[in-house]
Amino acid sequence: MNDNSSEKRDIKRRKLRKITEFSAGIPILAICLLVSPLLNGFTTDFDQVNFSSVIFYIFGTWGIFIILAIFMARLLTNGVDEN
C-alpha cells in the first residue's frame, strides 16, 4: 500500500512540475511573438506597414496569453490543492 501511494504522489509531483515548467516558458513565447511586429514596423517603409493589423495582432496575442495564464493558474492551483 505504501508503494502505491508513493507512486501516485510521484505522478502528481511530475505532473505539477511539467505544468510549472510549461508556465515558465509562456513569458518567453510572449516576448518573441509581441516584439516581432514592433521590430517589423521600424524596419520597413511606412507605406508598407498596416498599423491597424499590427495593433489587432498585438492585442489579440495579448488576449490569448491572458486566457492561457488563467488556464495555467487554475491547473497549478488544482495541483496544489490535491496535495
N, C-alpha and C positions, 0 to 999 in steps of 0.2 A: 504494500500500500504506500509505503514511503517513496518508493521509486516512481510510482505512477504520479503522485502529487508533485514530486520534484521535476518530472518530465513536463507536466502541464505548466508549472511555474517557469521553466526554461523556455517553453514555447511562447508563453505570454511575454517574457522579457525580450526574446528575439523579435517578436512582432512589434513591440513598443520601440525597440532600438531601430528597426527598419523604418518605422514611421518617423521617428525623430531625425534620422539621417536624411530622409527624403525632405522633411520640412526645412532642414538646414540648407538644402540646395535651392529652395524656392527663391530667396533673395538674389542669388547669383543669376538664375534664369531671368528674373525680372529686370535686373540691371542690363543684361545683354539685349533683351527684347525692347526695352524702353530707350536705350541710348542710341541704337542703330538709326531710327528715323530722325532723331535730333542731329546726329552727325551728318546724315544724308542731306538734311536741309541746309547745312552750312557749306557742304562741299559741291553742291550742284548749282546751276544757274537759277535765279529767282523766277525766271519764266517757266521752268520745268516743274517747280515744286507746287503741288496742290496741297495748300495748308489745311483745307478742311478734311481731307482724307488722313493727313498726318495727325491732326487733333483727334479725329474719330478713332484712329488706331491706338493712340496713346491712352485715351480714356477707356476704350474697350479692353485693352490689355490690363490696365489698372483694375478695372471692374472684375475681370476674370481672376486676377490674383487675389482680390479681396474675397471672392467666393471660395477660392482654393484655400485661403488662410482660415476661413471659418470652418471649412470641412476638416482641415488638418487639426484645428484646435479641438473640435469635437472628437476626432479619433484619439488624440492624445489624452483628452480628459476622460474618455471612456476607458482607456488603457490604464490610467492611474487609479480610477475608481474600483476597478476589478481586483486590484492587488490589495 
